[in-house]
Amino acid sequence: MKLVRIAPPASEEFTEAVRWYESKRVGLGGEFYEAVLHVVSLVREHPEIGVAVDRPHPHRQFLVDGFPYKLIYRERTEDLYIVAIAHASRRPWYWKQRR
């Protein structure tokens, strides 16, 4: 299995989303956290599982079960790089300039 690295903006997005969900209902932030970690584990074991997208930069996407978020990642030689943890319908492609 490859090492997983997360882009600093993706880490911030994740933290912000966990806090937002927790503010809506106690425990919901933890549920979101666990759902994202589950997706990270899945794509780490099976990087090809995500939907391949070639634009604007080659990457894969995988939806977070139970939440309107998707994990955007790139499989690189040395690691699996998480580019964004993005809301599925808000601000599409805002992360496209991230490398």
Phi and psi in degrees as GROMACS dihedral restraints (atoms count N, CA, C in turn):
[ dihedral_restraints ]
;  ai    aj    ak    al  type     phi  dphi    fc
    3     4     5     6     1   -84.4    20    10
    4     5     6     7     1   155.9    20    10
    6     7     8     9     1   -66.7    20    10
    7     8     9    10     1   141.0    20    10
    9    10    11    12     1  -104.3    20    10
   10    11    12    13     1   129.4    20    10
   12    13    14    15     1  -120.9    20    10
   13    14    15    16     1   146.6    20    10
   15    16    17    18     1  -123.0    20    10
   16    17    18    19     1   131.5    20    10
   18    19    20    21     1   -62.5    20    10
   19    20    21    22     1   140.0    20    10
   21    22    23    24     1   -51.7    20    10
   22    23    24    25     1   -42.3    20    10
   24    25    26    27     1   -63.7    20    10
   25    26    27    28     1   -33.9    20    10
   27    28    29    30     1   -67.9    20    10
   28    29    30    31     1   -38.4    20    10
   30    31    32    33     1   -62.8    20    10
   31    32    33    34     1   -42.5    20    10
   33    34    35    36     1   -63.9    20    10
   34    35    36    37     1   -41.4    20    10
   36    37    38    39     1   -60.5    20    10
   37    38    39    40     1   -43.2    20    10
   39    40    41    42     1   -61.9    20    10
   40    41    42    43     1   -49.9    20    10
   42    43    44    45     1   -59.4    20    10
   43    44    45    46     1   -44.9    20    10
   45    46    47    48     1   -62.4    20    10
   46    47    48    49     1   -42.5    20    10
   48    49    50    51     1   -67.2    20    10
   49    50    51    52     1   -40.9    20    10
   51    52    53    54     1   -59.7    20    10
   52    53    54    55     1   -46.1    20    10
   54    55    56    57     1   -62.5    20    10
   55    56    57    58     1   -41.9    20    10
   57    58    59    60     1   -62.4    20    10
   58    59    60    61     1   -47.9    20    10
   60    61    62    63     1   -63.0    20    10
   61    62    63    64     1   -39.0    20    10
   63    64    65    66     1   -64.9    20    10
   64    65    66    67     1   -33.0    20    10
   66    67    68    69     1   -71.1    20    10
   67    68    69    70     1   -21.8    20    10
   69    70    71    72     1   -81.9    20    10
   70    71    72    73     1   -36.3    20    10
   72    73    74    75     1  -160.0    20    10
   73    74    75    76     1   128.8    20    10
   75    76    77    78     1   -56.9    20    10
   76    77    78    79     1   128.0    20    10
   78    79    80    81     1    97.7    20    10
   79    80    81    82     1   -22.6    20    10
   81    82    83    84     1   -68.4    20    10
   82    83    84    85     1   -34.6    20    10
   84    85    86    87     1   -60.8    20    10
   85    86    87    88     1   -40.8    20    10
   87    88    89    90     1   -65.6    20    10
   88    89    90    91     1   -37.2    20    10
   90    91    92    93     1   -64.1    20    10
   91    92    93    94     1   -43.2    20    10
   93    94    95    96     1   -63.0    20    10
   94    95    96    97     1   -45.6    20    10
   96    97    98    99     1   -54.2    20    10
   97    98    99   100     1   -50.5    20    10
   99   100   101   102     1   -63.8    20    10
  100   101   102   103     1   -38.8    20    10
  102   103   104   105     1   -63.6    20    10
  103   104   105   106     1   -40.4    20    10
  105   106   107   108     1   -68.4    20    10
  106   107   108   109     1   -43.5    20    10
  108   109   110   111     1   -60.7    20    10
  109   110   111   112     1   -35.9    20    10
  111   112   113   114     1   -62.8    20    10
  112   113   114   115     1   -44.0    20    10
  114   115   116   117     1   -63.6    20    10
  115   116   117   118     1   -42.9    20    10
  117   118   119   120     1   -59.1    20    10
  118   119   120   121     1   -43.1    20    10
  120   121   122   123     1   -62.3    20    10
  121   122   123   124     1   -44.2    20    10
  123   124   125   126     1   -60.5    20    10
  124   125   126   127     1   -49.1    20    10
  126   127   128   129     1   -72.3    20    10
  127   128   129   130     1   -25.0    20    10
  129   130   131   132     1   -67.6    20    10
  130   131   132   133     1   -42.2    20    10
  132   133   134   135     1   -75.9    20    10
  133   134   135   136     1   -33.3    20    10
  135   136   137   138     1  -136.1    20    10
  136   137   138   139     1    76.0    20    10
  138   139   140   141     1   -57.7    20    10
  139   140   141   142     1   -25.6    20    10
  141   142   143   144     1   -77.4    20    10
  142   143   144   145     1    -3.8    20    10
  144   145   146   147     1   -68.2    20    10
  145   146   147   148     1   -29.6    20    10
  147   148   149   150     1   -74.8    20    10
  148   149   150   151     1   156.8    20    10
  150   151   152   153     1   -71.2    20    10
  151   152   153   154     1   125.3    20    10
  153   154   155   156     1   -78.5    20    10
  154   155   156   157     1   133.8    20    10
  156   157   158   159     1  -132.0    20    10
  157   158   159   160     1   130.8    20    10
  159   160   161   162     1   -97.1    20    10
  160   161   162   163     1    -5.5    20    10
  162   163   164   165     1  -129.9    20    10
  163   164   165   166     1   150.7    20    10
  165   166   167   168     1   -74.5    20    10
  166   167   168   169     1   -21.3    20    10
  168   169   170   171     1  -134.6    20    10
  169   170   171   172     1   144.8    20    10
  171   172   173   174     1   -56.8    20    10
  172   173   174   175     1   129.8    20    10
  174   175   176   177     1  -160.6    20    10
  175   176   177   178     1   176.6    20    10
  177   178   179   180     1  -127.1    20    10
  178   179   180   181     1   153.8    20    10
  180   181   182   183     1  -129.7    20    10
  181   182   183   184     1   144.4    20    10
  183   184   185   186     1  -143.7    20    10
  184   185   186   187     1   128.6    20    10
  186   187   188   189     1   -74.1    20    10
  187   188   189   190     1   144.7    20    10
  189   190   191   192     1   -87.4    20    10
  190   191   192   193     1   119.6    20    10
  192   193   194   195     1   -61.1    20    10
  193   194   195   196     1   127.3    20    10
  195   196   197   198     1    87.3    20    10
  196   197   198   199     1    -3.6    20    10
  198   199   200   201     1  -138.3    20    10
  199   200   201   202     1   152.2    20    10
  201   202   203   204     1   -84.5    20    10
  202   203   204   205     1    51.0    20    10
  204   205   206   207     1  -126.8    20    10
  205   206   207   208     1   157.0    20    10
  207   208   209   210     1  -135.4    20    10
  208   209   210   211     1   147.5    20    10
  210   211   212   213     1   -93.0    20    10
  211   212   213   214     1   124.5    20    10
  213   214   215   216     1  -106.9    20    10
  214   215   216   217     1   124.3    20    10
  216   217   218   219     1  -145.0    20    10
  217   218   219   220     1   160.7    20    10
  219   220   221   222     1  -125.2    20    10
  220   221   222   223     1   135.8    20    10
  222   223   224   225     1   -91.3    20    10
  223   224   225   226     1   116.7    20    10
  225   226   227   228     1  -111.2    20    10
  226   227   228   229     1   167.6    20    10
  228   229   230   231     1   -56.1    20    10
  229   230   231   232     1   -44.2    20    10
  231   232   233   234     1   -92.5    20    10
  232   233   234   235     1   -15.3    20    10
  234   235   236   237     1  -165.0    20    10
  235   236   237   238     1   179.0    20    10
  237   238   239   240     1  -109.5    20    10
  238   239   240   241     1   117.1    20    10
  240   241   242   243     1  -107.5    20    10
  241   242   243   244     1   116.9    20    10
  243   244   245   246     1   -84.9    20    10
  244   245   246   247     1   114.7    20    10
  246   247   248   249     1   -84.3    20    10
  247   248   249   250     1   -40.8    20    10
  249   250   251   252     1  -156.5    20    10
  250   251   252   253     1   153.3    20    10
  252   253   254   255     1  -118.8    20    10
  253   254   255   256     1    92.5    20    10
  255   256   257   258     1  -108.5    20    10
  256   257   258   259     1   142.4    20    10
  258   259   260   261     1   -62.8    20    10
  259   260   261   262     1   138.0    20    10
  261   262   263   264     1   -70.0    20    10
  262   263   264   265     1   -20.7    20    10
  264   265   266   267     1  -127.3    20    10
  265   266   267   268     1    -6.8    20    10
  267   268   269   270     1   -94.0    20    10
  268   269   270   271     1   137.0    20    10
  270   271   272   273     1    44.2    20    10
  271   272   273   274     1    62.4    20    10
  273   274   275   276     1   -58.4    20    10
  274   275   276   277     1   140.2    20    10
  276   277   278   279     1    66.3    20    10
  277   278   279   280     1    14.0    20    10
  279   280   281   282     1   -60.2    20    10
  280   281   282   283     1   -24.8    20    10
  282   283   284   285     1   -91.4    20    10
  283   284   285   286     1     0.7    20    10
  285   286   287   288     1   -59.4    20    10
  286   287   288   289     1   -22.8    20    10
  288   289   290   291     1   -83.8    20    10
  289   290   291   292     1    -6.3    20    10
  291   292   293   294     1   -72.1    20    10
  292   293   294   295     1   143.7    20    10
